[in-house]
Amino acid sequence: MKKESIVYYRSFWDAIRTRPDNERLALYDAIFLYAFDGKQSDLQGVESSIFTLIKPQIDANHRKWENGHKGGRPNLNKARHMDYERISDEITSGFKNKNLMNNEEGVMDNEEGEMSNEKREKKNEECSNENLNHQWKKPSKEFEQFWELYPKKVAQKQTEEIFEQLKPEDQSAAINNISRLYSQTPTKFVPNPSRYLSESRWEDEKVEQTYKPYISEERDEDLPCFR
């Protein structure tokens, strides 16, 4: 491809304008011929010296022209725009990935929360069933017998819990000694059943009580009579 234009510098003009017309004409022809067609003229003397100084600049401009037709240096504005688009895409992609990760983590958290809620509800249901079973558990036959025989009936639930913790032989002893100890004792002097069991009071000895009528040996004085 042929060149359609060249760059003519002021330095060229300053170097040539003081020369005689014939030398100036020869230099002009040499510059344009070399710049457009790459052909070098046969110059002599001062013209050759001046052209030698100008020639490197013409060569540099010609290399720029060739590079421009081959693609040359990248357009900085275009490169910046491409970098901006690339960075924008990376940022957008990063946000999308982050949002996707957050959504996935949110789904996982929700699933874990649902599992935790299910476990919590299941545990609460089990505890509730245990409480119901414990609350509505029918007393043992041994305790029913004990409660029927014991004269003082207070704090049944507490008494049952203590009774069920006793060994079978102690339960039997506690039942069998109720009549021996308290058959003739007023209820207000009978210990609470929970205390009776917790202190193993069935091992106590029975205290015999004797009642003596009070008889005054002194004669009451006659009270004065008022009319």
C-alpha positions in Angstrom: 0.0 0.0 0.0 1.3 3.4 -1.0 1.6 6.3 1.4 -0.6 9.2 0.7 1.0 11.8 3.1 4.1 12.4 5.1 5.0 14.6 8.1 7.3 17.6 7.2 8.9 19.1 10.2 10.0 22.7 10.8 13.5 21.4 11.5 13.6 20.3 7.9 12.6 23.8 6.7 15.1 25.5 9.0 17.9 23.3 7.6 17.0 23.8 3.9 15.6 27.4 3.5 19.0 29.1 3.7 20.4 27.0 0.8 20.4 28.2 -2.8 17.4 27.4 -4.9 18.9 24.5 -6.8 20.1 22.8 -3.6 16.7 23.3 -1.9 15.0 21.8 -5.0 17.3 18.8 -4.9 16.6 18.3 -1.2 12.9 18.6 -1.6 12.9 16.0 -4.3 15.2 13.7 -2.3 12.9 14.0 0.9 9.6 13.3 -1.0 11.1 10.5 -3.1 12.5 8.7 -0.1 9.4 9.3 2.1 6.9 8.2 -0.5 8.7 5.5 -2.5 11.7 4.6 -0.3 14.2 5.5 -3.0 17.3 7.5 -2.1 18.7 10.2 -4.4 22.3 10.7 -5.4 23.2 13.9 -3.5 26.6 15.5 -3.1 28.3 17.8 -0.7 26.1 19.9 1.7 22.8 18.4 0.3 24.0 14.9 1.2 24.9 16.1 4.8 21.5 17.7 5.3 19.6 14.7 4.0 21.7 12.4 6.2 20.4 14.4 9.2 16.7 14.3 8.0 16.7 10.6 6.9 16.4 9.0 10.5 13.2 11.0 11.2 11.7 9.9 7.9 12.6 6.3 8.7 11.0 6.6 12.1 7.8 8.0 10.6 7.7 5.2 8.0 7.9 2.5 10.8 5.0 4.1 12.6 3.0 4.1 9.3 3.8 0.4 8.7 2.9 -0.5 12.3 -0.4 1.4 12.0 -1.4 -0.8 9.0 -0.4 -3.9 10.9 -2.4 -3.0 13.9 0.2 -0.9 15.5 0.1 0.2 19.1 -3.3 -0.5 20.8 -5.7 2.3 21.2 -5.4 3.3 24.9 -9.0 4.5 25.1 -10.2 1.3 23.6 -7.9 -0.8 25.9 -9.1 1.1 28.9 -12.7 0.6 27.9 -12.1 -3.2 27.4 -10.4 -3.3 30.8 -13.3 -1.5 32.4 -15.8 -3.9 30.8 -13.7 -6.9 31.9 -13.4 -5.6 35.5 -17.2 -4.8 35.5 -17.9 -8.4 34.3 -15.6 -9.8 37.0 -17.3 -7.6 39.7 -20.8 -8.6 38.4 -19.8 -12.2 38.3 -18.3 -11.9 41.8 -21.6 -10.4 43.1 -23.6 -13.1 41.4 -21.3 -15.9 42.8 -21.5 -14.3 46.2 -25.3 -14.0 46.1 -25.5 -17.6 44.9 -23.3 -18.7 47.8 -25.3 -16.6 50.2 -28.5 -18.1 48.8 -27.0 -21.6 49.1 -25.9 -20.9 52.7 -29.3 -19.4 53.4 -30.9 -22.6 52.1 -28.5 -24.7 54.2 -29.2 -22.6 57.3 -33.0 -22.9 56.7 -32.6 -26.7 56.3 -30.5 -26.9 59.4 -33.0 -24.7 61.2 -35.9 -26.9 60.1 -34.0 -30.0 61.2 -33.3 -28.3 64.6 -36.9 -27.3 64.9 -38.0 -30.9 64.2 -35.5 -32.3 66.7 -36.6 -29.7 69.3 -40.3 -30.5 68.7 -39.5 -34.2 68.9 -37.6 -33.8 72.1 -40.4 -31.6 73.6 -42.9 -34.3 72.6 -40.8 -37.0 74.2 -40.5 -34.9 77.4 -44.2 -34.2 77.4 -44.9 -37.9 77.0 -42.5 -38.7 79.8 -44.2 -36.0 82.0 -47.6 -37.4 81.2 -46.5 -40.9 81.8 -44.9 -39.8 85.1 -48.0 -37.8 86.0 -50.5 -40.4 85.2 -48.5 -43.4 86.3 -50.6 -45.7 88.4 -49.2 -46.1 91.9 -47.9 -49.6 92.8 -50.0 -52.0 94.7 -47.6 -51.8 97.6 -47.9 -48.1 97.9 -51.7 -48.3 97.6 -51.7 -50.7 100.5 -49.4 -48.4 102.5 -51.5 -45.3 101.8 -54.7 -47.1 102.8 -53.3 -48.2 106.1 -51.4 -45.1 107.2 -53.6 -42.9 109.4 -52.3 -39.5 108.3 -52.8 -38.7 104.6 -50.8 -35.7 103.5 -48.3 -35.1 100.7 -49.2 -38.2 98.8 -47.0 -37.5 95.7 -43.9 -36.8 97.8 -44.6 -39.9 99.9 -45.0 -42.1 96.8 -41.7 -40.9 95.4 -39.9 -41.8 98.7 -41.8 -45.1 99.0 -40.8 -46.2 95.5 -37.1 -45.6 96.2 -37.2 -48.1 99.2 -36.0 -51.6 98.9 -38.8 -54.2 98.7 -38.0 -55.5 102.2 -38.2 -51.9 103.6 -41.5 -51.3 101.9 -42.9 -54.4 103.5 -41.5 -53.4 106.9 -43.0 -49.9 106.6 -46.4 -51.4 105.8 -46.4 -54.1 108.5 -45.4 -51.7 111.3 -48.0 -49.1 110.8 -50.6 -50.8 112.9 -48.1 -51.7 115.7 -47.0 -48.1 116.1 -50.0 -46.0 115.5 -53.2 -48.0 115.9 -53.9 -46.2 119.2 -52.2 -42.9 118.5 -54.2 -39.8 117.8 -53.7 -38.6 114.2 -52.2 -35.3 115.3 -49.3 -37.1 116.9 -48.6 -39.4 113.9 -45.7 -38.2 111.8 -46.2 -37.2 108.2 -46.0 -40.3 106.0 -43.0 -38.8 104.0 -41.1 -38.3 107.2 -42.1 -41.8 108.4 -40.5 -43.3 105.3 -37.5 -41.0 105.0 -36.5 -41.5 108.6 -37.2 -45.2 108.7 -39.6 -44.7 111.6 -41.0 -48.2 111.2 -38.0 -49.3 113.2 -39.1 -47.2 116.2 -40.2 -48.9 119.4 -43.8 -48.4 120.5 -44.3 -46.2 123.4 -46.9 -47.5 125.8 -49.2 -44.8 127.1 -51.0 -45.0 130.4 -53.8 -42.8 131.4 -54.6 -42.0 135.0 -57.7 -40.1 135.9 -57.1 -36.9 137.8 -58.6 -37.0 141.3 -58.2 -34.0 143.6 -57.4 -34.9 147.1 -58.4 -31.5 148.4 -62.1 -30.5 148.8 -63.1 -27.5 146.8 -64.1 -24.7 149.0 -67.7 -23.8 149.0 -68.4 -20.9 146.8 -70.3 -18.0 148.3 -73.9 -17.8 147.4 -75.3 -14.5 146.2 -78.9 -13.7 146.1 
